[in-house]
Amino acid sequence: MSSDLRICLYGATGKMGGEILKVVVGAEDGSSGSRDIVVAGVASEGSARIEEWTRQWQLALGTKWFKKCEDCNVVIDFSSPVGTRDAVRAAKDFGKPIVIGTTGLSEDTRAAITEASKTIPILLSSNFSVGMNVLFLLAGRAVKMLGSGVDVEIVELHHKMKKDAPSGTALTLGDEILRAMEPSRGSAVITASRSGKEALRKENEICMHAVRGGDVVGEHTAYFFANGERLELTHRATNRAIFARGAVRAAKWLVKQAPGSYSMRDVLENVD
């Protein structure tokens, strides 16, 4: 039986914060199917939505961890690299499991996450869509089955306001393919786009291309090129609610786990 969540939500006034609030309070389908609640939210300093969100969601909000946050049994973070550092520090100090969906994290922040996972459960994922995580698995299997002669490229599309490129999801997809390649192609590398007069494709490279425009939620395609044929594996997100539902599902699983580092794959492969 799933655990009821008492969530401290970092990035509460952002796009993903709003989607998680809709899912948790049941506004997505007009009814609440659980007793999950958001007990507190943390927003970035100067966020124009703090007053609006306080009224709309009756939500206790602050710009860093505050007393009300201690009532949570899990932290969900979709904030910023700076916000994530504060979220991990607070989760560690107060012994709370934390689900992290923020991308573009520095090596220092990743090191802090690894250290904190020794004492609390931490689930870090670049993408909480169930479909996208299936694509991660399929892409790894595809490159093994297609063999050493296949060339791989990744194209990702996002809205024009996205700051980081390539996307965290594209990097994860590349890593999954790279791991599958390495036993037979140990020199395989990931590169970001290419340009110039000497831009011939290098052997064993996975090249990523970032496209930005409009309000695209997220689209990722892995291309596998062989002589005479091409395989394309694509995932298209048309609604951010899929990521919110996945993050809440991950949180319900994480609150029952021992300290350690986890991924969305652990959630999907260990269904109760």
HELIX and SHEET records of a PDB file:
HELIX    1   1 LYS A   15  VAL A   25  1                                  11    
HELIX    2   2 ILE A   50  TRP A   57  1                                   8    
HELIX    3   3 LYS A   67  ASP A   71  5                                   5    
HELIX    4   4 PRO A   81  PHE A   94  1                                  14    
HELIX    5   5 GLU A  107  ALA A  116  1                                  10    
HELIX    6   6 VAL A  130  LEU A  146  1                                  17    
HELIX    7   7 GLY A  168  MET A  181  1                                  14    
HELIX    8   8 ALA A  241  LEU A  254  1                                  14    
HELIX    9   9 MET A  264  GLU A  269  1                                   6    
SHEET    1   A 7 LEU A  61  GLY A  62  0                                        
SHEET    2   A 7 ILE A  37  VAL A  42  1                                        
SHEET    3   A 7 ARG A   6  TYR A  10  1                                        
SHEET    4   A 7 VAL A  74  ASP A  77  1                                        
SHEET    5   A 7 ILE A  98  ILE A 100  1                                        
SHEET    6   A 7 PRO A 121  LEU A 124  1                                        
SHEET    7   A 7 GLY A 260  TYR A 262  1                                        
SHEET    1   B 5 VAL A 189  ALA A 192  0                                        
SHEET    2   B 5 GLU A 205  ARG A 212  1                                        
SHEET    3   B 5 ASP A 151  HIS A 158  1                                        
SHEET    4   B 5 GLY A 218  ALA A 226 -1                                        
SHEET    5   B 5 GLU A 229  ALA A 237 -1                                        
END                                                                             
